[in-house]
Amino acid sequence: MGRHLVREEPPPPKEKPRWRFLVAISGILVLAFIAMAAVAALFPENGSRAVAGADPTENPFPQLPGEPLGTVGPSPSVGASPTAGTPPNQPRGTTTPRSSAGTPSGPLSGVYSLLPGRVWNDGFQAEIMITNGGTTAQQWQVRLQYPAAITRYVTSWMDGYPAPVVEVAGQTVTFTGTAAIPAGHTVNLRFEFKKSAGDFDPIACTVNGRACTAA
């Protein structure tokens, strides 16, 4: 009998194990995460560093050496704390308390008047001419008492003389000179107030305790 030969089929190819692929991918991801963490630790974001190092109490406008401290706020009403102000190009007044010596007593006279063309619906400017008729230089103090129509002190100034100390108490405003008036000289104290409707003439006006006259 003849032998029949049977052709054997080759075995199917074996599948490569998938777990090795998954392990490789996981290792790459872990290495990438470690690298990102290292970079973040070495180079933090600029915004985070700025916030962490900022001092919330730091003044963005530092005080310059020798510069006087100042405040910003609205002009005071009559009856508020003492203050002073000036028109443009005029020296500011001060709010230093008056000397314990009290009101000067030198023989000075004063004349009160409104400045021409300086009266508005809500304010006015006036002046007191202070004359030293004596033979020696005299310190000076002016005291004005106004009615309720006067609502706010604005400013004061003197041409050629340093600005006075200004004190506001109720409806009374006191100006104290910081420089003596020479014998035979006259100086002009000028000031501005805000007002409402009604009489705004001063109830009282004195220079060194002596009554002013009206111009």
Secondary structure, 3 states (H helix, E strand, C coil): CCCCCCCCCCCCCCCCCCHHHHHHHHHHHHHHHHHHHHHHHHCCCHHHHHHHHCCCCCCCCCCCCCCCCCCCCCCCCCCCCCCCCCCCCCCCCECCCCCCCCCCCCCEEEEEEEEEEEEECCEEEEEEEEEECCCCCECCEEEEECCCCEEEEEEEEECCCCCCEEEEECCEEEEECCCCECCCCEEEEEEEEEECCCCCCCCEEEECCEECEEC
